[in-house]
Amino acid sequence: MSDELLSEGLRAIRPQVEAVVAGVIRPRAEEVDREGAWPEHSMHALAGAGLLGLQVPKRYGGHGQGLLALATVTESIGAACASSALCFGMHCVATAVIAARATPHHAERYLRPIAEGRHVTTLALSESGSGAHFYLPATTLSRDPDGRWVVEGGKQFVTNGGHADSYVVSLIGEARTAESGEFSCLVMDRDLRGMNWLDPWRGMGMHGNSSRAVRFEGVRVPAENLLGAEGDQNWYVFEVVAPYFLMAMAGTYLGLAQAAVDATIQHLRDRRYAHSGETLGEAPVLQHRLAEIWADVQKTRGLIYNAARLGDLGDPGFLPHIFACKAEAADTAVRVTNEALTLCGGSAYRENSQLARLLRDARASHVMSPTTDLLKQWTGRALLGLPLL
């Protein structure tokens, strides 16, 4: 998207993002993948640039940006290091959830420190027993005699796990069932007594996102840390969590796909046949296949940016557009990285090449909840006017 179509605030943010990506994130992307290390350097640099407050309202010192900003920022980061984009994106989603119905307590304890670059937050919604149905928690919420919340259960695949300063956790009241949709959201600070982190989970890609499971054993949380009212949080799923999460992930995988196209163009320009001196790019069949993956990325970018614009404008029909974004970005990222690896031949197929890393990272897109199949189902139901759940 050309700069003249962006808001003044977003135009000011983009050069800051690109500076951090070029100076800090891209040079260490291979290291993050190789070591499986949480990208502290990326988060620290983004904090130093004032970008942790991307979704914090301006009245609390943040940028007050919405879905389009989230898509473009994660796209830029994702083109360099998908793990860093995922970690930053999940922080932004959790920030948006806290900000949606923030009390003065939430603003002072969480949103202002986030805007000042002193606080990283993240989501903790998925559980091992619910699969892709992240909106059906089994972790329970009750009260102790002093009025504090008591949390029992656990979460799975928590991005930034063990590194974030706070966690937005979904829970169900003891007297309710998850199927009722009457769950609650609570902000839990790190290192509370009874919060026990398990070892990091190692996937085939996204090695640096510190995806971990956590167990809650009688964790006491102050009453004021509840977001909204007890049991009313089903509205968060499709009004806050889904739009921001899907846009963050769509931007990440769009950036990843663009990086694969860029690497392919560079290879086809530089690689020459020894017997003729011609570059690979002079072969018509390779020109044709390059054009196809380039067009795939352009079409996906158009879908994502348009969906983000509709969401920011409050368009009542924006949900199917949002659902389609991550599903299409997933299809595009996997297809484009796979084709790019083929076009770049044996040099790309070597272990832990850039394109090998991009392909491994891209494959996570289909299995990350909500999965591609679930999103396509939601898109169809939304278009038909059927209940989503």
C-alpha positions as CSV (number, residue, x, y, z in Angstrom):
1,M,0.0,0.0,0.0
2,S,1.4,3.4,-1.0
3,D,2.1,5.8,1.9
4,E,-0.5,8.3,0.7
5,L,-3.2,5.8,1.5
6,L,-2.1,5.4,5.1
7,S,-2.9,7.6,8.1
8,E,-0.4,10.2,9.2
9,G,0.3,8.2,12.4
10,L,1.0,5.0,10.4
11,R,3.2,6.8,7.9
12,A,5.3,8.0,10.8
13,I,5.6,4.5,12.3
14,R,6.7,2.7,9.2
15,P,10.3,4.1,9.0
16,Q,10.8,3.2,12.6
17,V,9.8,-0.3,12.0
18,E,12.0,-0.7,8.9
19,A,15.0,0.7,10.9
20,V,14.5,-1.9,13.6
21,V,14.0,-4.7,11.1
22,A,17.1,-3.8,9.1
23,G,19.4,-3.0,12.0
24,V,18.4,-5.6,14.6
25,I,15.9,-8.2,13.6
26,R,17.1,-9.4,10.1
27,P,20.8,-9.8,11.0
28,R,19.9,-12.3,13.8
29,A,17.0,-14.2,12.2
30,E,19.1,-17.2,11.3
31,E,20.4,-17.3,14.9
32,V,16.9,-17.2,16.4
33,D,16.0,-20.2,14.2
34,R,19.2,-22.1,14.9
35,E,19.3,-21.6,18.6
36,G,15.5,-21.7,19.2
37,A,16.0,-18.6,21.3
38,W,13.2,-16.2,22.2
39,P,14.1,-13.0,20.3
40,E,14.7,-10.7,23.2
41,H,16.8,-8.4,21.0
42,S,13.8,-7.9,18.7
43,M,11.4,-7.1,21.5
44,H,13.9,-4.8,23.2
45,A,14.5,-2.9,20.0
46,L,10.8,-2.6,19.2
47,A,10.2,-1.4,22.8
48,G,13.0,1.2,22.3
49,A,11.4,2.5,19.2
50,G,8.1,3.0,21.1
51,L,6.3,0.3,19.1
52,L,5.1,-1.9,22.0
53,G,2.3,0.6,22.4
54,L,1.0,0.2,18.9
55,Q,-2.5,-0.9,20.2
56,V,-2.5,1.3,23.3
57,P,-4.9,4.2,23.1
58,K,-3.4,7.6,22.7
59,R,-4.8,8.8,26.0
60,Y,-2.6,6.3,27.7
61,G,0.5,7.2,25.8
62,G,0.3,4.7,22.9
63,H,-0.1,5.0,19.2
64,G,-3.8,4.2,19.2
65,Q,-3.5,2.2,15.9
66,G,-5.8,-0.5,14.6
67,L,-5.8,-3.5,12.3
68,L,-4.1,-2.0,9.3
69,A,-1.1,-0.9,11.4
70,L,-0.9,-4.3,12.9
71,A,-0.9,-6.0,9.5
72,T,1.8,-3.7,8.0
73,V,4.1,-3.9,11.0
74,T,3.9,-7.7,11.4
75,E,4.4,-7.9,7.6
76,S,7.7,-6.0,7.8
77,I,8.9,-8.0,10.8
78,G,7.7,-11.3,9.3
79,A,9.7,-10.7,6.1
80,A,12.9,-10.7,8.3
81,C,12.1,-13.1,11.2
82,A,8.7,-14.8,11.5
83,S,9.4,-15.8,15.1
84,S,9.9,-12.1,16.0
85,A,6.7,-11.1,14.2
86,L,4.7,-13.8,16.0
87,C,6.1,-12.7,19.4
88,F,5.4,-9.0,18.7
89,G,2.0,-9.8,17.2
90,M,0.8,-11.8,20.2
91,H,1.8,-8.9,22.4
92,C,-0.2,-6.5,20.3
93,V,-3.3,-8.8,20.4
94,A,-3.2,-9.1,24.2
95,T,-2.7,-5.3,24.4
96,A,-5.9,-4.8,22.3
97,V,-7.8,-7.2,24.5
98,I,-6.7,-5.3,27.7
99,A,-7.5,-2.0,26.1
100,A,-11.0,-3.0,24.8
101,R,-12.7,-2.4,28.2
102,A,-9.8,-1.1,30.3
103,T,-10.5,0.2,33.8
104,P,-8.3,2.9,35.4
105,H,-6.4,-0.1,37.1
106,H,-5.8,-1.8,33.7
107,A,-4.6,1.5,32.2
108,E,-2.1,2.3,34.9
109,R,-0.8,-1.2,35.6
110,Y,-0.6,-2.5,32.1
111,L,-1.4,0.0,29.2
112,R,0.9,2.9,30.3
113,P,3.9,0.6,31.0
114,I,3.3,-1.1,27.6
115,A,3.3,2.3,25.9
116,E,6.5,3.2,27.7
117,G,8.2,0.0,26.4
118,R,8.5,-1.4,29.9
119,H,5.9,-4.3,29.7
120,V,5.3,-7.2,27.3
121,T,2.0,-9.0,27.4
122,T,0.6,-12.0,25.5
123,L,-2.4,-14.3,25.1
124,A,-2.9,-17.6,26.9
125,L,-6.0,-19.1,25.4
126,S,-5.3,-22.5,23.9
127,E,-5.6,-25.7,25.9
128,S,-4.5,-29.3,25.2
129,G,-8.0,-30.7,25.3
130,S,-9.8,-28.2,23.1
131,G,-7.7,-28.4,20.0
132,A,-8.5,-25.6,17.5
133,H,-11.5,-24.5,19.6
134,F,-9.5,-21.9,21.6
135,Y,-12.8,-20.3,22.7
136,L,-13.8,-23.3,24.9
137,P,-11.6,-23.0,28.0
138,A,-11.6,-25.6,30.8
139,T,-9.3,-23.7,33.1
140,T,-11.5,-22.7,36.1
141,L,-12.1,-19.4,37.9
142,S,-13.4,-19.2,41.5
143,R,-13.2,-16.8,44.5
144,D,-11.3,-17.2,47.8
145,P,-12.6,-15.8,51.1
146,D,-10.7,-12.6,50.5
147,G,-12.3,-11.9,47.1
148,R,-9.3,-12.8,45.0
149,W,-9.7,-15.0,41.9
150,V,-8.4,-18.5,42.2
151,V,-7.2,-20.1,38.9
152,E,-6.9,-23.9,38.4
153,G,-5.9,-25.6,35.1
154,G,-3.4,-24.9,32.4
155,K,-2.7,-23.5,29.0
156,Q,-0.9,-24.8,26.0
157,F,1.2,-23.1,23.2
158,V,1.6,-19.8,25.0
159,T,3.7,-17.6,22.7
160,N,6.3,-15.5,24.7
161,G,5.7,-18.1,27.5
162,G,7.9,-17.4,30.5
163,H,9.2,-14.1,29.0
164,A,6.1,-11.9,29.0
165,D,5.3,-9.7,32.0
166,S,1.6,-10.5,31.9
167,Y,-0.8,-13.0,30.3
168,V,-4.4,-12.6,29.2
169,V,-6.0,-15.9,30.2
170,S,-9.4,-17.3,29.3
171,L,-11.2,-19.1,32.1
172,I,-14.6,-20.7,32.9
173,G,-16.6,-20.3,36.1
174,E,-17.0,-23.4,38.2
175,A,-20.7,-23.4,37.7
176,R,-20.6,-23.0,34.0
177,T,-19.6,-25.1,31.0
178,A,-17.4,-24.0,28.2
179,E,-20.1,-24.7,25.6
180,S,-22.2,-21.9,27.1
181,G,-19.8,-19.4,25.9
182,E,-19.8,-17.7,29.3
183,F,-16.1,-17.5,29.9
184,S,-14.0,-14.8,31.5
185,C,-10.7,-13.1,30.7
186,L,-8.2,-12.3,33.4
187,V,-4.8,-10.6,33.3
188,M,-2.2,-12.6,35.2
189,D,1.2,-11.2,36.1
190,R,4.3,-13.3,35.6
191,D,5.8,-15.5,38.4
192,L,2.7,-15.7,40.5
193,R,2.8,-18.4,43.2
194,G,1.3,-21.6,41.6
195,M,2.1,-20.6,38.0
196,N,4.4,-23.3,36.7
197,W,6.0,-23.2,33.2
198,L,6.8,-26.4,31.4
199,D,9.7,-26.9,29.0
200,P,9.5,-25.0,25.6
201,W,7.8,-26.9,22.9
202,R,10.0,-27.5,19.8
203,G,8.2,-27.4,16.5
204,M,9.6,-27.9,13.0
205,G,9.5,-24.1,12.5
206,M,8.8,-20.8,14.4
207,H,11.7,-21.9,16.7
208,G,12.0,-18.6,18.5
209,N,8.4,-18.0,19.8
210,S,8.9,-19.7,23.2
211,S,5.7,-21.6,22.8
212,R,5.2,-23.2,26.2
213,A,2.6,-24.8,28.4
214,V,1.8,-23.5,31.9
215,R,0.0,-25.1,34.8
216,F,-2.1,-23.1,37.3
217,E,-2.3,-24.6,40.8
218,G,-4.4,-22.4,43.0
219,V,-3.0,-19.2,41.6
220,R,-4.4,-16.1,43.4
221,V,-5.1,-13.0,41.3
222,P,-6.4,-9.6,42.4
223,A,-10.1,-9.1,41.8
224,E,-9.5,-5.9,39.7
225,N,-7.5,-7.9,37.1
226,L,-10.7,-9.2,35.5
227,L,-11.4,-7.8,32.1
228,G,-15.1,-6.8,31.8
229,A,-17.6,-8.8,33.9
230,E,-17.4,-12.4,34.9
231,G,-18.7,-14.7,32.2
232,D,-19.3,-12.0,29.6
233,Q,-16.3,-12.5,27.5
234,N,-17.6,-14.4,24.6
235,W,-17.9,-11.0,22.8
236,Y,-14.1,-10.8,22.9
237,V,-13.7,-13.7,20.5
238,F,-15.1,-12.1,17.4
239,E,-14.9,-8.4,18.3
240,V,-11.3,-8.3,19.6
241,V,-9.4,-11.5,19.8
242,A,-10.2,-12.9,16.3
243,P,-9.7,-9.7,14.3
244,Y,-6.4,-8.7,16.0
245,F,-5.0,-12.2,16.1
246,L,-5.9,-13.1,12.6
247,M,-4.6,-9.8,11.3
248,A,-1.3,-10.2,13.2
249,M,-0.8,-13.7,11.8
250,A,-1.9,-12.8,8.3
251,G,0.6,-9.9,8.2
252,T,3.4,-12.3,9.5
253,Y,2.8,-14.9,6.8
254,L,2.4,-12.3,4.1
255,G,5.8,-10.9,5.0
256,L,7.2,-14.4,5.0
257,A,5.8,-15.1,1.5
258,Q,7.2,-11.8,0.2
259,A,10.6,-12.7,1.6
260,A,10.5,-16.0,-0.4
261,V,9.6,-14.1,-3.6
262,D,12.4,-11.6,-3.0
263,A,14.9,-14.4,-2.4
264,T,13.8,-16.1,-5.6
265,I,14.2,-12.9,-7.7
266,Q,17.7,-12.5,-6.3
267,H,18.6,-16.0,-7.1
268,L,17.3,-16.0,-10.6
269,R,19.1,-12.8,-11.3
270,D,22.5,-13.9,-9.9
271,R,22.7,-17.6,-10.8
272,R,24.3,-18.3,-14.1
273,Y,24.8,-21.4,-16.2
274,A,28.5,-22.2,-16.6
275,H,28.1,-23.4,-20.1
276,S,26.2,-20.4,-21.5
277,G,26.7,-17.5,-19.1
278,E,22.9,-16.9,-19.1
279,T,21.2,-16.3,-15.8
280,L,18.4,-18.6,-14.6
281,G,16.1,-15.6,-15.0
282,E,16.5,-15.6,-18.7
283,A,14.6,-19.0,-18.9
284,P,11.0,-18.3,-20.0
285,V,9.5,-21.1,-17.8
286,L,11.2,-19.7,-14.7
287,Q,9.9,-16.2,-15.6
288,H,6.4,-17.6,-15.8
289,R,6.6,-19.4,-12.5
290,L,8.1,-16.4,-10.7
291,A,5.2,-14.3,-12.1
292,E,2.7,-16.7,-10.5
293,I,4.1,-16.6,-7.0
294,W,4.6,-12.8,-7.2
295,A,0.9,-12.4,-8.2
296,D,-0.2,-14.7,-5.4
297,V,1.5,-12.4,-2.8
298,Q,0.0,-9.3,-4.4
299,K,-3.5,-10.7,-4.3
300,T,-3.2,-11.8,-0.7
301,R,-1.8,-8.4,0.3
302,G,-4.9,-6.8,-1.3
303,L,-7.2,-9.0,0.6
304,I,-5.5,-8.4,3.9
305,Y,-5.2,-4.6,3.6
306,N,-8.8,-4.3,2.5
307,A,-10.0,-6.4,5.4
308,A,-7.9,-4.4,7.9
309,R,-9.4,-1.2,6.4
310,L,-12.9,-2.4,6.7
311,G,-12.3,-3.5,10.3
312,D,-10.8,-0.1,11.3
313,L,-13.8,1.6,9.7
314,G,-16.2,-0.6,11.8
315,D,-17.8,-2.0,8.7
316,P,-20.6,-4.4,9.9
317,G,-19.7,-7.0,7.3
318,F,-16.0,-7.2,7.9
319,L,-15.8,-10.6,9.7
320,P,-15.7,-12.9,6.6
321,H,-12.9,-10.7,5.2
322,I,-11.0,-11.0,8.4
323,F,-11.5,-14.8,8.6
324,A,-10.3,-15.2,5.0
325,C,-7.1,-13.3,5.7
326,K,-5.2,-15.8,7.8
327,A,-6.6,-18.7,5.7
328,E,-5.4,-17.1,2.5
329,A,-2.1,-16.0,3.9
330,A,-1.5,-19.5,5.1
331,D,-2.3,-21.0,1.7
332,T,-0.1,-18.4,0.0
333,A,2.9,-18.7,2.4
334,V,3.0,-22.5,2.0
335,R,2.5,-22.5,-1.7
336,V,5.0,-19.6,-2.4
337,T,7.8,-20.8,-0.1
338,N,7.5,-24.4,-1.6
339,E,7.6,-23.1,-5.1
340,A,10.5,-20.7,-4.3
341,L,12.5,-23.6,-2.9
342,T,12.0,-25.5,-6.2
343,L,12.9,-22.5,-8.3
344,C,16.1,-21.9,-6.4
345,G,17.2,-25.5,-6.7
346,G,19.8,-27.3,-4.7
347,S,21.3,-24.3,-3.0
348,A,18.0,-23.6,-1.4
349,Y,17.5,-27.2,-0.4
350,R,20.5,-27.3,1.8
351,E,19.8,-27.7,5.5
352,N,18.7,-24.5,7.2
353,S,19.0,-22.3,4.2
354,Q,16.8,-19.1,4.3
355,L,14.2,-20.7,2.1
356,A,14.2,-23.9,4.1
357,R,13.6,-21.8,7.3
358,L,10.8,-19.9,5.5
359,L,9.1,-23.1,4.4
360,R,9.3,-24.6,7.9
361,D,7.9,-21.4,9.4
362,A,5.2,-21.1,6.8
363,R,3.9,-24.6,7.6
364,A,2.9,-23.5,11.1
365,S,0.2,-21.3,9.6
366,H,-2.2,-24.1,8.8
367,V,-2.1,-25.7,12.3
368,M,-2.1,-22.6,14.4
369,S,-5.6,-22.1,15.9
370,P,-8.0,-21.1,14.4
371,T,-6.8,-23.5,11.7
372,T,-7.3,-22.9,8.0
373,D,-10.2,-25.3,7.8
374,L,-12.0,-23.7,10.7
375,L,-11.5,-20.2,9.3
376,K,-12.9,-21.3,5.9
377,Q,-15.9,-22.8,7.7
378,W,-16.4,-19.6,9.6
379,T,-16.2,-17.6,6.4
380,G,-18.8,-19.7,4.8
381,R,-21.1,-19.5,7.8
382,A,-20.7,-15.7,8.0
383,L,-21.6,-15.3,4.3
384,L,-24.7,-17.5,4.8
385,G,-25.8,-15.6,7.8
386,L,-25.4,-18.7,10.1
387,P,-24.2,-18.6,13.7
388,L,-20.4,-18.9,13.7
389,L,-20.3,-21.2,16.7
